[in-house]
Amino acid sequence: MDNVLQLHEDLKNHIYKHGRYECFNVSDPKPRIIHKASVRDRLLHHAVYRILYPFFDKTFISDSFSCRDNKGTHQAISRFRKFAYIVSKNNTKTCWVLKCDIKKFFASIDQNILINILRQYVPDKNIAGLLKEIISSFKPNGLPLGNLTSQLFANVYLNEFDQFVKHKLKVKYYIRYADDFVFLSDSKPYLEDLVCKIKGFLENNLKLQLHPNKIFIKTLFSGVDFLGWVNFADHRILRTKTKKRMLNRIKKNPTAETLNSYLGLIRHGNTKIIQEEILKIICYIHSWPCPALLL
């Protein structure tokens, strides 16, 4: 309680200073460095997020799905399927998909640009100063993956791009999840023309770069890898890497919680074969007889 009261006094007197970060590595699935703030600072992060999220959420486009209430990967994929049906006219025409992501997104966020964007929405100088203190506590630039506020700030940052796509480029079929985004169209030249425009905006306005090895224009018929699933016109299958990682984790930790979690994930696609593989693993671990079509 003494620490909470001291934090309150520091905030009331505008003398709050953010502390240092503790960093550690995770691999889920690729290596990342997580920066963890102190309990005192994390308490403030949650308070800031709780107050600011409802306001900023109203400014976001409906087809931004990352770190938002009542959104998520499943909703994004469902939206993708809906757009695909519209563009392909119920799978009677070719649907082209432009898929991109941003190179080292969190590490590349320019703190000064982010602070200036926030100032446009937050006229109160004391609150704006507090947000600046949180953002600039991470050196030399970018946002720490471990902060709850980073999720909100990342969406605020890329909302500038979302607004450009929807209101300047007038793109109808666009979906973004974090720094992964897709454009759907019945015209390949149209999508090819978009690449230069979105690349220019990201570099000139947000100092971000498209990942050069992750810009794809493919037909939906050939399969589009988006948010862990390979999406086709009438079905979707789990990405091979995701499948292998899931099966390895079940082998290492075959608990009911792990099993139920993954069964909940794979029920959103065409995964009968994977379900049978999971059943075989569980039967082998527990020395149970394994009927071929139990699932």
C-alpha positions as CSV (number, residue, x, y, z in Angstrom):
1,M,0.0,0.0,0.0
2,D,2.9,2.4,0.7
3,N,4.1,1.8,-2.8
4,V,0.7,2.5,-4.3
5,L,0.4,5.7,-2.3
6,Q,3.8,6.8,-3.4
7,L,2.9,6.1,-7.1
8,H,-0.2,8.2,-6.6
9,E,1.8,11.1,-5.1
10,D,4.3,11.0,-8.0
11,L,1.6,11.0,-10.6
12,K,-0.4,13.8,-8.8
13,N,2.8,16.0,-8.6
14,H,3.9,15.1,-12.1
15,I,7.2,13.7,-11.0
16,Y,6.7,10.1,-12.0
17,K,9.7,8.4,-13.7
18,H,9.5,5.1,-15.4
19,G,11.9,2.4,-14.1
20,R,14.2,0.1,-16.0
21,Y,13.3,-3.1,-17.8
22,E,14.3,-6.7,-17.2
23,C,14.8,-8.5,-20.5
24,F,14.6,-12.2,-21.3
25,N,14.3,-14.4,-24.4
26,V,11.4,-16.5,-25.6
27,S,10.9,-18.6,-28.7
28,D,7.2,-18.8,-29.6
29,P,7.7,-19.8,-32.3
30,K,10.6,-17.5,-33.4
31,P,13.1,-15.9,-31.0
32,R,11.9,-12.7,-29.4
33,I,13.3,-10.4,-26.6
34,I,10.7,-9.5,-24.0
35,H,11.3,-6.5,-21.8
36,K,9.5,-6.6,-18.5
37,A,8.8,-3.5,-16.5
38,S,8.6,-3.4,-12.7
39,V,5.4,-4.1,-10.8
40,R,5.0,-0.3,-10.1
41,D,5.3,0.6,-13.8
42,R,3.1,-2.3,-14.9
43,L,0.4,-1.1,-12.5
44,L,0.5,2.3,-14.3
45,H,0.4,0.6,-17.7
46,H,-2.8,-1.2,-16.8
47,A,-4.4,2.0,-15.6
48,V,-3.4,3.9,-18.7
49,Y,-4.6,1.1,-20.9
50,R,-7.9,0.8,-19.1
51,I,-8.7,4.5,-19.5
52,L,-7.4,5.1,-23.0
53,Y,-8.4,1.9,-24.8
54,P,-12.2,2.7,-25.0
55,F,-11.4,6.1,-26.5
56,F,-8.9,4.9,-29.1
57,D,-10.8,1.8,-30.0
58,K,-13.6,4.0,-31.4
59,T,-11.0,5.6,-33.8
60,F,-9.9,2.3,-35.3
61,I,-11.3,0.8,-38.5
62,S,-13.6,-2.2,-38.1
63,D,-11.2,-4.5,-40.0
64,S,-8.3,-4.1,-37.6
65,F,-8.4,-7.2,-35.4
66,S,-5.3,-7.3,-33.2
67,C,-5.5,-6.7,-29.4
68,R,-9.1,-5.5,-29.4
69,D,-12.2,-6.5,-27.5
70,N,-14.4,-8.9,-29.4
71,K,-11.8,-9.3,-32.2
72,G,-9.0,-11.7,-32.8
73,T,-7.5,-14.2,-35.3
74,H,-10.7,-16.2,-35.7
75,Q,-12.8,-13.1,-36.4
76,A,-10.1,-11.9,-38.8
77,I,-10.1,-15.2,-40.7
78,S,-13.9,-15.2,-40.9
79,R,-13.8,-11.7,-42.3
80,F,-11.2,-12.8,-44.8
81,R,-13.5,-15.6,-46.0
82,K,-16.4,-13.2,-46.3
83,F,-14.3,-10.8,-48.4
84,A,-13.1,-13.7,-50.6
85,Y,-16.7,-14.8,-51.4
86,I,-17.6,-11.2,-52.3
87,V,-14.5,-10.6,-54.5
88,S,-14.7,-14.0,-56.2
89,K,-18.5,-13.7,-56.6
90,N,-19.1,-17.0,-54.7
91,N,-16.0,-18.6,-56.1
92,T,-16.9,-18.1,-59.7
93,K,-14.1,-15.6,-60.5
94,T,-10.4,-15.4,-59.6
95,C,-9.7,-13.7,-56.3
96,W,-6.2,-12.2,-55.9
97,V,-4.7,-11.5,-52.5
98,L,-1.8,-9.1,-51.7
99,K,-0.2,-10.1,-48.4
100,C,2.4,-8.0,-46.6
101,D,4.0,-7.5,-43.2
102,I,6.3,-5.0,-41.7
103,K,10.0,-5.6,-41.0
104,K,10.8,-5.7,-37.3
105,F,7.6,-3.7,-36.5
106,F,7.9,-3.1,-32.8
107,A,11.6,-2.3,-32.9
108,S,11.0,0.1,-35.9
109,I,8.3,2.3,-34.4
110,D,9.5,5.9,-34.2
111,Q,8.9,7.2,-30.7
112,N,8.7,10.8,-31.8
113,I,6.2,10.1,-34.5
114,L,4.1,8.1,-32.0
115,I,4.2,10.8,-29.4
116,N,3.1,13.4,-32.0
117,I,0.2,11.2,-33.1
118,L,-0.9,10.8,-29.5
119,R,-0.8,14.5,-28.9
120,Q,-3.3,15.0,-31.7
121,Y,-5.8,12.9,-29.6
122,V,-4.7,13.9,-26.1
123,P,-4.8,17.7,-25.6
124,D,-4.1,17.5,-21.9
125,K,-0.4,18.2,-21.5
126,N,0.0,16.3,-18.3
127,I,-1.5,13.1,-19.8
128,A,0.5,13.6,-23.0
129,G,3.6,14.0,-20.8
130,L,2.9,10.8,-19.0
131,L,2.5,8.9,-22.2
132,K,5.8,10.3,-23.4
133,E,7.5,9.2,-20.2
134,I,6.2,5.6,-20.8
135,I,7.2,5.5,-24.4
136,S,10.6,7.1,-24.1
137,S,11.5,4.8,-21.1
138,F,12.5,2.2,-23.7
139,K,15.8,2.9,-25.4
140,P,16.9,3.7,-28.0
141,N,13.7,3.5,-30.0
142,G,10.7,1.3,-30.7
143,L,8.3,-0.3,-28.2
144,P,8.9,-3.1,-25.7
145,L,7.0,-6.3,-26.4
146,G,6.4,-6.8,-22.7
147,N,4.3,-3.6,-22.0
148,L,0.5,-3.8,-22.1
149,T,0.5,-0.2,-23.4
150,S,2.6,-1.3,-26.4
151,Q,-0.4,-3.2,-27.8
152,L,-2.5,-0.1,-27.7
153,F,0.3,2.2,-29.0
154,A,1.0,-0.1,-31.9
155,N,-2.6,0.0,-33.0
156,V,-2.6,3.8,-32.7
157,Y,0.5,3.9,-34.8
158,L,-0.8,1.7,-37.6
159,N,-4.2,3.3,-37.5
160,E,-2.5,6.1,-39.5
161,F,-1.9,3.5,-42.2
162,D,-5.4,2.0,-41.9
163,Q,-6.9,5.4,-42.4
164,F,-4.7,6.0,-45.4
165,V,-5.7,2.7,-46.9
166,K,-9.4,3.2,-46.4
167,H,-9.8,6.9,-47.0
168,K,-7.0,7.8,-49.4
169,L,-6.6,4.6,-51.4
170,K,-10.3,3.8,-51.0
171,V,-9.6,0.1,-50.6
172,K,-12.7,-1.9,-49.7
173,Y,-11.3,-5.3,-48.9
174,Y,-8.5,-4.9,-46.5
175,I,-7.8,-6.7,-43.2
176,R,-5.0,-6.0,-40.7
177,Y,-3.9,-8.1,-37.7
178,A,-0.9,-6.4,-35.9
179,D,1.7,-5.9,-38.7
180,D,0.2,-8.6,-41.0
181,F,-2.2,-7.3,-43.6
182,V,-4.0,-8.4,-46.7
183,F,-5.8,-6.8,-49.7
184,L,-8.3,-8.7,-51.8
185,S,-9.2,-7.8,-55.4
186,D,-10.3,-9.4,-58.7
187,S,-7.4,-7.5,-60.4
188,K,-3.8,-8.4,-60.0
189,P,-2.5,-5.1,-61.7
190,Y,-4.5,-3.2,-59.1
191,L,-2.8,-5.0,-56.2
192,E,0.6,-4.5,-57.9
193,D,0.0,-0.8,-58.1
194,L,-0.9,-0.7,-54.4
195,V,2.5,-2.0,-53.3
196,C,4.4,1.2,-54.2
197,K,1.7,3.4,-52.6
198,I,1.6,1.5,-49.3
199,K,5.4,1.2,-49.3
200,G,5.8,5.0,-49.8
201,F,3.3,5.9,-47.0
202,L,4.9,3.5,-44.5
203,E,8.4,4.8,-45.2
204,N,7.6,8.5,-45.5
205,N,5.0,8.9,-42.7
206,L,5.8,6.1,-40.2
207,K,9.4,5.2,-41.0
208,L,8.5,1.6,-41.4
209,Q,9.5,-0.9,-44.1
210,L,7.7,-3.7,-45.7
211,H,9.5,-7.0,-45.3
212,P,11.0,-7.5,-48.8
213,N,10.7,-11.3,-48.5
214,K,7.1,-11.3,-47.3
215,I,5.3,-9.5,-50.1
216,F,3.1,-12.0,-52.0
217,I,0.4,-11.7,-54.6
218,K,-1.4,-15.0,-55.0
219,T,-4.7,-16.4,-56.0
220,L,-7.0,-17.7,-53.4
221,F,-7.2,-20.9,-55.4
222,S,-3.5,-21.6,-54.8
223,G,-3.8,-21.0,-51.0
224,V,-3.0,-17.9,-49.0
225,D,-1.0,-18.3,-45.7
226,F,-2.6,-15.8,-43.2
227,L,-2.7,-16.0,-39.4
228,G,-1.5,-19.6,-39.1
229,W,-3.9,-21.0,-41.7
230,V,-3.5,-21.7,-45.4
231,N,-6.8,-20.3,-46.8
232,F,-8.5,-21.6,-49.9
233,A,-11.7,-20.7,-51.6
234,D,-13.9,-23.2,-49.8
235,H,-11.7,-24.4,-46.9
236,R,-8.6,-23.8,-44.8
237,I,-5.9,-26.0,-43.4
238,L,-3.4,-25.5,-40.7
239,R,0.0,-24.2,-41.6
240,T,2.6,-26.9,-41.7
241,K,4.9,-25.2,-39.1
242,T,2.0,-24.6,-36.8
243,K,0.9,-28.2,-37.1
244,K,4.4,-29.5,-36.3
245,R,4.8,-27.1,-33.3
246,M,1.4,-28.1,-31.9
247,L,2.1,-31.9,-32.2
248,N,5.6,-31.4,-30.5
249,R,4.0,-29.5,-27.6
250,I,1.4,-32.2,-27.1
251,K,4.1,-34.9,-27.0
252,K,6.0,-32.9,-24.4
253,N,3.0,-31.8,-22.3
254,P,0.1,-34.2,-22.9
255,T,-2.2,-32.6,-20.3
256,A,-6.0,-32.2,-20.7
257,E,-5.5,-28.4,-20.7
258,T,-3.0,-28.5,-23.6
259,L,-5.1,-31.0,-25.5
260,N,-8.3,-29.0,-25.1
261,S,-6.6,-25.8,-26.1
262,Y,-5.3,-27.2,-29.4
263,L,-8.6,-29.0,-30.1
264,G,-10.3,-25.6,-29.7
265,L,-7.9,-24.1,-32.2
266,I,-8.1,-26.7,-34.9
267,R,-11.9,-26.9,-34.9
268,H,-11.9,-23.7,-37.0
269,G,-10.6,-25.5,-40.1
270,N,-10.4,-28.7,-42.0
271,T,-8.3,-30.7,-39.6
272,K,-9.7,-34.3,-39.4
273,I,-6.3,-35.8,-40.2
274,I,-4.6,-33.7,-37.5
275,Q,-7.2,-34.7,-35.0
276,E,-6.5,-38.3,-35.7
277,E,-2.7,-37.7,-35.3
278,I,-3.4,-36.1,-31.9
279,L,-5.5,-39.1,-30.9
280,K,-2.6,-41.5,-31.9
281,I,-0.2,-39.5,-29.7
282,I,-2.5,-39.6,-26.7
283,C,-3.2,-43.3,-27.1
284,Y,0.5,-44.1,-27.4
285,I,1.4,-42.0,-24.3
286,H,-1.3,-43.7,-22.2
287,S,-1.0,-47.1,-23.8
288,W,-4.6,-47.1,-24.9
289,P,-6.1,-49.0,-27.8
290,C,-6.6,-46.4,-30.6
291,P,-9.6,-47.0,-32.9
292,A,-8.9,-45.5,-36.3
293,L,-12.0,-43.3,-36.5
294,L,-12.7,-42.6,-32.8
295,L,-12.7,-38.9,-33.7
